[in-house]
Amino acid sequence: MATQAPRCTGFLQPMLYLDVADQIKQRILAGHYLPGDRLPSLRTLSDQLKVSIATVQQAYRRLENDGILEPRPQSGFYVKPQAMPPTAAPRTTMALPSPSIVNTGELAMRILHATRMPGMIQLGAAVPDTYFLPTHSLQRGLRQLLKPNNAQHWHHYEFPPGNDALRRQIARRSDSAGFNPTPEDILITNGCQEALILSLRAIARPGDIIAVESPTFYGILQAIESLQMKVLEIPAHPHSGISVEALAMALEQWPIKACVITPSFNNPLGACMDEGAKRAVAHLLAQHDVPLIEDDIYGELAHHGPRPSAIKAYDRKGNVVYCSSFSKTISPGLRVGWVSGGRFHEKIVYLKYLANFATATPNQQLLAEFLTRQGYDRYLREIRNTYAKQIARLSQAIVQFFPLGTKITQPVGGFILWIEMPRECDALKLYYIAAEHQIAIAPGPLFSAKRKYRHHIRLNAAIPWTPAVESAIAQLGQLAKGLQKGTHHR
Ligand SMILES: Cc1ncc(COP(=O)(O)O)c(C=O)c1O
């Protein structure tokens, strides 16, 4: 959807060139000009668009700055090879970290509230729409479970460590992540979030420093905040994840008590550490005797090929506490996760018992039965493929509708995108304005204890692609452009 350039009125219109630049970009996107093609001369385009030659020149310069066009002496402007922005990865911080108190809880709660409002287009929360979940299969299991003669089996506490059959299934499936726990090594929790909180409580105390990737999932930051611990944000790269060098330096400099990493398709970057980096982190942390809390909640959602190994696969000393759940793959509503706690396992089991006695019995039985039925791997193959397509579609729409200079991650697993907009686009402002238009997004500052990432947003691609969703993205792009031009105030 190209923006219409306003007619030139002779008044000073400082932002007109941005509209012109945008129109040219849309033409390139639509394939009217291919890499290496010469763009129309300044005069020709000025006549076509009814704007001044200076405006066209400014627009071309802008596209040159954005890496889309290149000037050639005495010849004009040409489309650069590989000109379009989706290949550009958003930047993350490379600043040396220092510990900080987290304060994202209130903002996160406001955002959660917005995501529960009816009629919202849900691009904010990293939650798969029900459409993508194996609901038929689960319903079949649920009907069976609810038969009157089965009721006697689930009206009881399933005390820690939790349902035997489910733990057997989880232990068996861990093979594909490269480690082999016994069912006794598994504790069932209320989702991955509880697994993370119990692990932090087992390892660290108030005031301790916890190293995390930056940006990181806000639930991890809030868990640390609620336990009055401090966060040390270690830079992470959109492709390769946490910087092992920066982590090594931080370990020398600070008394880090634990480290929390999502090594495969992390939230929000979608980064996946390679095997070498996973092994290096396992060794580095073991050397410093610093436990790793590994969050592998997206590990089964590789778009192509086998699922990546967990860092736990390289753990020789019980130093890695492995946390995961079925929230991204089977159903977030069931609230079933697990932890394999290494040398902290017993303590975590006891803390689970203290926290809430048990995870709901029918939910565990339902999942145990679902996993035993064998259809899960087929379902996973389909859904991974679907998420790859959803990500491609959402990326294309962002390229089409968002301001020039926008950068997007290219994750090879999971279903979320991290987007860096031009500096003038304030993510919190965009969040509030978008909410007024019934569109929920997750603003960047939520993913940092220091409220960095002020012009970044995270979008969820696990939402059925409808005309309403497409126009929501178009509208979001327009709103971002409005912020860029300074025409939205709040
Ligand atoms: C990286 C990460 N860890 C943990 C969680 C929480 O998972 P659960 O819903 O299983 O508690 C989420 C949910 O968004 C997540 O993205």
The ligand as an SDF file (V2000), in Angstrom:
LIG
                    3D

 16 16  0  0  0  0  0  0  0  0999 V2000
   11.2970  -17.5980   26.6390 C   0  0  0  0  0  0  0  0  0  0  0  0
   10.0760  -17.8950   27.4410 C   0  0  0  0  0  0  0  0  0  0  0  0
   10.2110  -18.5310   28.6080 N   0  0  0  0  0  0  0  0  0  0  0  0
    9.1520  -18.8120   29.3850 C   0  0  0  0  0  0  0  0  0  0  0  0
    7.8730  -18.4470   29.0190 C   0  0  0  0  0  0  0  0  0  0  0  0
    6.7220  -18.7790   29.9200 C   0  0  0  0  0  0  0  0  0  0  0  0
    6.2000  -20.0070   29.5520 O   0  0  0  0  0  0  0  0  0  0  0  0
    4.9370  -20.6870   30.2230 P   0  0  0  0  0  0  0  0  0  0  0  0
    3.7250  -20.1040   29.5840 O   0  0  0  0  0  0  0  0  0  0  0  0
    5.0890  -22.1350   29.9330 O   0  0  0  0  0  0  0  0  0  0  0  0
    4.9820  -20.4090   31.6910 O   0  0  0  0  0  0  0  0  0  0  0  0
    7.6760  -17.7880   27.8050 C   0  0  0  0  0  0  0  0  0  0  0  0
    6.3400  -17.3580   27.3780 C   0  0  0  0  0  0  0  0  0  0  0  0
    6.1570  -16.4680   26.5950 O   0  0  0  0  0  0  0  0  0  0  0  0
    8.8110  -17.5110   27.0070 C   0  0  0  0  0  0  0  0  0  0  0  0
    8.7010  -16.8770   25.8250 O   0  0  0  0  0  0  0  0  0  0  0  0
  1  2  1  0
  2  3  1  0
  2 15  2  0
  3  4  2  0
  4  5  1  0
  5  6  1  0
  5 12  2  0
  6  7  1  0
  7  8  1  0
  8  9  2  0
  8 10  1  0
  8 11  1  0
 12 13  1  0
 12 15  1  0
 13 14  2  0
 15 16  1  0
M  END
$$$$
